[in-house]
Amino acid sequence: MTPLEIQFELKKRGITQRQIARELGVSEMVVSKVVNQQLVSDRVMRGVAEALGYDHRAVFPKYYLMPGKRKTSKVAV
């Protein structure tokens, strides 16, 4: 979902980012940044998705459905 779609769904359900923040014990700014995809927090993403009644992978597919990039380091011997 896009940030606008998430915001629309929250508004449609009468849920504020402040309510989600209080439930999760984080600031409203953290929830806002996660919704706007400026910050990554698994716990907050799952909280937002739960508030919407969706699976977290459907709300934030960019972070859950894309294969992760792993860094590897090679040590010269």
CNS distance restraints for C-alpha pairs under 8 A (distance, minus, plus):
assign (resid   1 and name CA) (resid   5 and name CA) 5.85 0.50 0.50
assign (resid   1 and name CA) (resid   6 and name CA) 6.35 0.50 0.50
assign (resid   1 and name CA) (resid  58 and name CA) 6.99 0.50 0.50
assign (resid   1 and name CA) (resid  59 and name CA) 5.02 0.50 0.50
assign (resid   1 and name CA) (resid  60 and name CA) 6.31 0.50 0.50
assign (resid   1 and name CA) (resid  61 and name CA) 7.50 0.50 0.50
assign (resid   2 and name CA) (resid   6 and name CA) 6.30 0.50 0.50
assign (resid   3 and name CA) (resid   7 and name CA) 6.16 0.50 0.50
assign (resid   3 and name CA) (resid  35 and name CA) 5.61 0.50 0.50
assign (resid   3 and name CA) (resid  36 and name CA) 5.08 0.50 0.50
assign (resid   3 and name CA) (resid  37 and name CA) 7.23 0.50 0.50
assign (resid   4 and name CA) (resid   8 and name CA) 6.02 0.50 0.50
assign (resid   5 and name CA) (resid   9 and name CA) 6.12 0.50 0.50
assign (resid   6 and name CA) (resid  10 and name CA) 6.19 0.50 0.50
assign (resid   6 and name CA) (resid  35 and name CA) 6.96 0.50 0.50
assign (resid   6 and name CA) (resid  59 and name CA) 7.48 0.50 0.50
assign (resid   7 and name CA) (resid  11 and name CA) 6.15 0.50 0.50
assign (resid   7 and name CA) (resid  35 and name CA) 7.72 0.50 0.50
assign (resid   8 and name CA) (resid  12 and name CA) 6.01 0.50 0.50
assign (resid   9 and name CA) (resid  13 and name CA) 6.27 0.50 0.50
assign (resid   9 and name CA) (resid  52 and name CA) 6.85 0.50 0.50
assign (resid  10 and name CA) (resid  14 and name CA) 6.14 0.50 0.50
assign (resid  10 and name CA) (resid  15 and name CA) 5.04 0.50 0.50
assign (resid  10 and name CA) (resid  16 and name CA) 6.54 0.50 0.50
assign (resid  10 and name CA) (resid  17 and name CA) 7.99 0.50 0.50
assign (resid  10 and name CA) (resid  51 and name CA) 7.90 0.50 0.50
assign (resid  10 and name CA) (resid  52 and name CA) 6.54 0.50 0.50
assign (resid  11 and name CA) (resid  15 and name CA) 5.91 0.50 0.50
assign (resid  11 and name CA) (resid  16 and name CA) 7.03 0.50 0.50
assign (resid  13 and name CA) (resid  52 and name CA) 7.61 0.50 0.50
assign (resid  15 and name CA) (resid  19 and name CA) 6.75 0.50 0.50
assign (resid  15 and name CA) (resid  20 and name CA) 7.75 0.50 0.50
assign (resid  15 and name CA) (resid  51 and name CA) 7.61 0.50 0.50
assign (resid  16 and name CA) (resid  20 and name CA) 6.68 0.50 0.50
assign (resid  17 and name CA) (resid  21 and name CA) 6.06 0.50 0.50
assign (resid  17 and name CA) (resid  28 and name CA) 6.12 0.50 0.50
assign (resid  17 and name CA) (resid  31 and name CA) 6.23 0.50 0.50
assign (resid  17 and name CA) (resid  32 and name CA) 6.81 0.50 0.50
assign (resid  18 and name CA) (resid  22 and name CA) 6.17 0.50 0.50
assign (resid  18 and name CA) (resid  27 and name CA) 7.75 0.50 0.50
assign (resid  18 and name CA) (resid  28 and name CA) 5.17 0.50 0.50
assign (resid  18 and name CA) (resid  31 and name CA) 7.95 0.50 0.50
assign (resid  19 and name CA) (resid  23 and name CA) 6.28 0.50 0.50
assign (resid  20 and name CA) (resid  24 and name CA) 6.20 0.50 0.50
assign (resid  20 and name CA) (resid  28 and name CA) 7.90 0.50 0.50
assign (resid  20 and name CA) (resid  31 and name CA) 7.39 0.50 0.50
assign (resid  20 and name CA) (resid  47 and name CA) 6.96 0.50 0.50
assign (resid  20 and name CA) (resid  48 and name CA) 6.83 0.50 0.50
assign (resid  20 and name CA) (resid  51 and name CA) 7.43 0.50 0.50
assign (resid  21 and name CA) (resid  25 and name CA) 5.80 0.50 0.50
assign (resid  21 and name CA) (resid  26 and name CA) 5.01 0.50 0.50
assign (resid  21 and name CA) (resid  27 and name CA) 5.56 0.50 0.50
assign (resid  21 and name CA) (resid  28 and name CA) 5.20 0.50 0.50
assign (resid  21 and name CA) (resid  30 and name CA) 7.70 0.50 0.50
assign (resid  21 and name CA) (resid  31 and name CA) 6.13 0.50 0.50
assign (resid  22 and name CA) (resid  26 and name CA) 6.42 0.50 0.50
assign (resid  22 and name CA) (resid  27 and name CA) 7.42 0.50 0.50
assign (resid  22 and name CA) (resid  28 and name CA) 7.87 0.50 0.50
assign (resid  24 and name CA) (resid  44 and name CA) 7.16 0.50 0.50
assign (resid  24 and name CA) (resid  47 and name CA) 7.20 0.50 0.50
assign (resid  26 and name CA) (resid  30 and name CA) 6.56 0.50 0.50
assign (resid  26 and name CA) (resid  31 and name CA) 7.52 0.50 0.50
assign (resid  27 and name CA) (resid  31 and name CA) 6.83 0.50 0.50
assign (resid  28 and name CA) (resid  32 and name CA) 6.20 0.50 0.50
assign (resid  29 and name CA) (resid  33 and name CA) 6.09 0.50 0.50
assign (resid  30 and name CA) (resid  34 and name CA) 6.21 0.50 0.50
assign (resid  30 and name CA) (resid  39 and name CA) 7.51 0.50 0.50
assign (resid  31 and name CA) (resid  35 and name CA) 6.13 0.50 0.50
assign (resid  31 and name CA) (resid  44 and name CA) 6.57 0.50 0.50
assign (resid  32 and name CA) (resid  36 and name CA) 6.10 0.50 0.50
assign (resid  33 and name CA) (resid  37 and name CA) 5.99 0.50 0.50
assign (resid  33 and name CA) (resid  38 and name CA) 4.97 0.50 0.50
assign (resid  33 and name CA) (resid  39 and name CA) 5.32 0.50 0.50
assign (resid  34 and name CA) (resid  38 and name CA) 5.87 0.50 0.50
assign (resid  34 and name CA) (resid  39 and name CA) 4.83 0.50 0.50
assign (resid  34 and name CA) (resid  40 and name CA) 5.90 0.50 0.50
assign (resid  34 and name CA) (resid  41 and name CA) 6.83 0.50 0.50
assign (resid  34 and name CA) (resid  44 and name CA) 7.08 0.50 0.50
assign (resid  34 and name CA) (resid  45 and name CA) 6.79 0.50 0.50
assign (resid  35 and name CA) (resid  45 and name CA) 7.73 0.50 0.50
assign (resid  35 and name CA) (resid  48 and name CA) 7.94 0.50 0.50
assign (resid  40 and name CA) (resid  45 and name CA) 7.73 0.50 0.50
assign (resid  41 and name CA) (resid  45 and name CA) 6.02 0.50 0.50
assign (resid  42 and name CA) (resid  46 and name CA) 6.06 0.50 0.50
assign (resid  43 and name CA) (resid  47 and name CA) 6.16 0.50 0.50
assign (resid  44 and name CA) (resid  48 and name CA) 6.11 0.50 0.50
assign (resid  45 and name CA) (resid  49 and name CA) 6.17 0.50 0.50
assign (resid  45 and name CA) (resid  56 and name CA) 6.52 0.50 0.50
assign (resid  45 and name CA) (resid  60 and name CA) 7.19 0.50 0.50
assign (resid  46 and name CA) (resid  50 and name CA) 5.98 0.50 0.50
assign (resid  46 and name CA) (resid  55 and name CA) 7.85 0.50 0.50
assign (resid  46 and name CA) (resid  56 and name CA) 5.27 0.50 0.50
assign (resid  47 and name CA) (resid  51 and name CA) 6.15 0.50 0.50
assign (resid  48 and name CA) (resid  52 and name CA) 6.36 0.50 0.50
assign (resid  48 and name CA) (resid  56 and name CA) 7.90 0.50 0.50
assign (resid  49 and name CA) (resid  53 and name CA) 6.12 0.50 0.50
assign (resid  49 and name CA) (resid  54 and name CA) 5.14 0.50 0.50
assign (resid  49 and name CA) (resid  55 and name CA) 5.92 0.50 0.50
assign (resid  49 and name CA) (resid  56 and name CA) 4.96 0.50 0.50
assign (resid  49 and name CA) (resid  59 and name CA) 6.09 0.50 0.50
assign (resid  50 and name CA) (resid  54 and name CA) 5.94 0.50 0.50
assign (resid  50 and name CA) (resid  55 and name CA) 6.97 0.50 0.50
assign (resid  50 and name CA) (resid  56 and name CA) 7.29 0.50 0.50
assign (resid  54 and name CA) (resid  58 and name CA) 6.64 0.50 0.50
assign (resid  54 and name CA) (resid  59 and name CA) 6.83 0.50 0.50
assign (resid  55 and name CA) (resid  59 and name CA) 6.69 0.50 0.50
assign (resid  56 and name CA) (resid  60 and name CA) 5.97 0.50 0.50
assign (resid  56 and name CA) (resid  61 and name CA) 7.66 0.50 0.50
assign (resid  56 and name CA) (resid  64 and name CA) 7.89 0.50 0.50
assign (resid  57 and name CA) (resid  61 and name CA) 4.85 0.50 0.50
assign (resid  57 and name CA) (resid  63 and name CA) 7.70 0.50 0.50
assign (resid  57 and name CA) (resid  64 and name CA) 5.41 0.50 0.50
assign (resid  57 and name CA) (resid  65 and name CA) 6.63 0.50 0.50
assign (resid  60 and name CA) (resid  64 and name CA) 6.62 0.50 0.50
assign (resid  61 and name CA) (resid  65 and name CA) 5.12 0.50 0.50
assign (resid  61 and name CA) (resid  66 and name CA) 7.17 0.50 0.50
assign (resid  62 and name CA) (resid  66 and name CA) 5.88 0.50 0.50
